[in-house]
């Protein structure tokens, strides 16, 4: 009678012959079998197949499954050189990808690539150096957006010294960016002084002008944001600047300052403070949803977006058109959206002279030719949609733009923010802390792994169900 281990090796041989490599691998990995010479020989054959499949899977985008194959091949043994060669190849590719992302300014995606390499123990010292560089650049960007140009410039100088290759062109780019920040530090200081003087004099038109100039250099400058909000309240923007061109206008409630109590004012400040913290977390974050048989949608998560020409640190919604780099902003204020023209803009043919509340169905024109329609499909949601009515393309080219508040509905209903007519279920995007997540009643696969209910969206994420498929890409 055959010993048990011989029977298991025979089962593994049959599984290998029939192409059931996972089953063969599981049998040969058992402690009661793996130390026998026939098992080691067979393990080498199975491991070779797993390495080849791992390479195919990784190249096809099934990275998680591919790396599981590679780890199992390494455990079985017998093909260490092949495993090492594949790891070195993907280390080189991963480091090149990090460098490309850093050079293009995509530090969030670079950080995610570093995290994936760290999880798989790839890259060693070079990966660790890039991790520090990306962290410093990200922090410098955050500080510069707040108007702290001098400390941001110092961080870029440190990042330049830490680059794995001192001759890398990124070093020259960081140096140029550092010099620009040092120059802008003086401009911001001068603008801040003018803003303070205008606020003290209650010259609200000058306050708005100075605040917008500051925010063009530093989009999250706290004093400029606060001064602009104060100026809007002081001139009672909702009454004097609300667009009147369409019937059934729903105006935001006016604030009765005379009847506000100290306690009410404190509560209002707490609400504003909480909103500012949430805004700071999600400011500038953008995700593209590529939806099979529907199209592409740029999802903007910040409370304020800049519209203009494509440029580094420029528009959140970039158009390939004859526009200024910073042409206009759209900001969500509570349940309302406010369009602030920096250069020529109009609504339904009326040229704007200042910040104006947008109504459902408003036709926005930027410059002389870019036309967008502003829509609020769902009555109970503050999320809005911009559809492109002219021939112009965005970068990347999409079919529409989502200005996402707390949630965004993808589904077959007419009130869905992104209408997917052939779907049988809704998929809802929503915020949780600093993450973008989705939920659905359907069973779906996320990056090839089955899940029920939903998941966090980060980096490049592929989602598929019974009758739909889409992918998300953070940009």
C-alpha positions, 0 to 999 in steps of 0.5 A, spaced: 500 500 500 502 506 498 504 511 503 499 517 504 505 522 501 506 518 495 498 518 494 498 526 495 504 527 490 500 523 485 494 527 486 499 533 485 502 530 478 495 529 475 493 536 477 499 539 474 498 535 468 490 537 467 493 545 468 490 545 475 496 549 478 493 552 484 491 545 486 497 542 485 501 547 489 496 546 495 498 539 495 505 540 494 506 545 500 503 541 505 508 539 511 507 532 510 509 532 503 514 537 501 520 535 504 520 528 499 525 529 493 519 527 488 515 532 491 521 537 490 522 535 483 514 536 482 514 543 486 519 546 481 515 544 475 509 547 478 513 553 481 515 554 473 508 555 471 506 559 477 512 564 475 509 564 468 502 565 470 504 571 475 508 575 469 502 574 465 497 576 470 501 582 472 502 585 465 494 584 464 493 588 470 491 583 475 497 585 480 494 582 486 493 575 483 499 575 479 503 577 486 500 571 489 502 566 484 509 569 485 509 568 492 507 561 492 512 559 487 517 562 491 515 558 497 515 552 493 522 553 491 526 551 485 526 557 481 529 562 485 532 565 479 526 566 475 522 569 481 528 574 482 529 576 475 521 578 475 522 581 482 528 585 479 524 587 473 518 590 476 522 593 481 525 597 475 518 598 472 515 601 479 521 606 480 520 608 473 513 609 474 514 613 481 519 618 477 514 619 472 509 620 477 513 625 481 515 629 475 508 630 472 506 632 479 502 626 481 504 625 488 498 622 490 499 616 485 506 616 486 505 615 494 500 609 492 505 606 487 510 606 493 505 603 498 504 597 493 512 596 492 513 597 500 507 591 501 511 587 496 518 588 499 520 591 492 525 597 491 529 597 498 533 604 499 531 607 492 524 606 494 525 609 501 528 615 498 522 616 493 518 615 499 521 621 503 521 625 497 514 624 495 512 626 502 516 632 502 513 635 495 506 633 498 507 637 504 510 643 500 504 643 496 500 643 502 503 649 505 504 653 498 496 652 497 495 655 504 500 661 503 506 658 507 511 659 501 518 660 505 517 653 509 514 650 502 521 652 499 525 649 504 521 642 504 523 642 496 530 644 497 530 638 502 527 633 497 532 635 492 538 633 496 534 626 497 533 624 490 536 618 488 540 621 482 542 628 483 542 629 476 535 627 475 531 632 471 526 633 477 532 636 481 532 642 476 524 642 476 524 642 484 529 648 484 525 652 479 519 651 483 523 653 489 525 659 486 518 661 484 515 660 491 520 664 494 518 670 489 511 668 491 512 669 498 513 677 497 507 677 493 503 674 498 505 678 503 504 684 500 497 682 498 495 680 505 497 687 507 492 690 502 487 685 504 488 686 511 487 694 510 481 693 506 477 689 511 479 694 516 476 699 512 470 695 510 471 696 503 468 690 500 469 690 493 477 691 494 476 685 499 474 681 494 479 683 489 485 682 494 482 675 496 481 672 489 488 675 487 491 671 494 487 665 492 490 665 485 496 664 488 494 660 494 487 656 493 487 655 501 489 661 504 485 661 510 485 669 511 483 670 504 478 665 505 475 668 511 475 675 508 472 673 502 466 669 506 465 675 510 465 680 504 460 676 501 456 676 507 457 684 508 454 685 501 448 680 502 450 677 496 444 672 496 440 678 495 444 683 490 448 678 486 443 672 485 441 670 478 434 672 476 434 670 469 429 663 470 423 662 474 422 658 480 428 660 483 430 657 490 434 662 494 439 660 500 435 663 506 438 670 508 441 671 515 438 675 520 444 679 523 440 683 528 436 677 531 442 673 532 444 671 539 451 670 541 450 662 542 447 662 535 453 666 532 458 661 536 454 655 533 455 658 526 462 659 527 463 651 529 459 649 523 463 653 518 470 651 522 467 643 521 466 645 514 473 648 513 476 642 516 472 637 511 474 642 505 481 642 507 481 634 507 478 633 500 480 640 497 483 639 490 482 631 489 479 629 483 477 622 480 475 620 473 470 614 472 470 611 466 464 607 465 463 602 459 457 604 454 456 610 458 462 615 458 467 618 462 466 623 468 471 627 472 469 627 479 471 633 483 471 633 490 473 640 493 468 645 495 471 650 490 474 648 483 478 652 478 476 652 470 481 654 465 486 652 461 491 646 462 497 648 466 501 645 472 498 647 479 492 650 474 485 649 473 481 643 476 477 643 470 482 644 464 479 646 457 483 645 451 480 652 449 482 660 448 481 661 456 486 664 461 489 659 466 485 661 471 478 663 468 473 662 473 471 659 480 465 655 482 464 654 489 459 650 493 456 655 499 451 650 503 446 648 498 448 653 493 453 654 487 457 660 486 460 662 480 466 667 480 468 670 474 476 672 474 475 673 466 470 674 462 464 669 463 456 670 462 450 666 464 444 665 459 447 671 455 448 676 461 455 678 462 457 677 470 460 683 474 461 679 480 460 672 484 453 669 482 449 664 484 448 658 479 441 655 478 439 649 475 439 649 468 443 655 467 448 656 461 455 658 463 459 661 457 467 662 459 470 667 454 467 667 447 466 660 446 466 654 452 459 653 454 457 649 460 450 647 462 449 647 470 444 641 472 442 639 479 439 632 477 437 630 484 432 634 488 435 632 495 442 632 493 447 638 493 451 634 488 451 638 481 453 636 474 456 640 468 455 638 461 459 640 455 455 644 450 460 646 446 465 642 442 471 643 446 475 638 450 477 637 457 484 634 459 483 628 460 477 628 455 471 626 459 463 627 457 461 631 463 464 633 470 461 632 477 461 637 482 460 632 488 457 634 495 456 628 500 454 623 494 453 621 487 448 616 484 450 612 478 444 608 476 438 608 471 433 613 474 432 620 471 434 623 477 441 619 477 447 624 477 450 620 472 445 616 468 447 609 466 440 607 462 442 599 462 444 598 469 439 594 474 442 597 480 444 604 483 452 605 485 452 610 490 459 614 491 460 617 498 465 621 502 467 617 509 472 621 513 478 622 508 476 617 503 471 616 497 467 610 497 462 606 494 456 602 496 451 598 492 446 592 493 449 588 487 455 583 488 461 586 485 468 585 483 473 590 485 480 589 482 478 582 481 476 580 488 468 579 489 465 584 495 458 585 497 456 592 499 462 596 497 469 598 498 474 604 498 476 607 491 483 609 491 489 610 485 486 606 479 480 601 481 476 597 477 469 595 479 464 590 475 458 587 476 453 583 472 451 588 467 456 593 468 463 595 469 467 601 470 474 604 473 476 609 477 482 613 476 485 618 481 488 624 478 
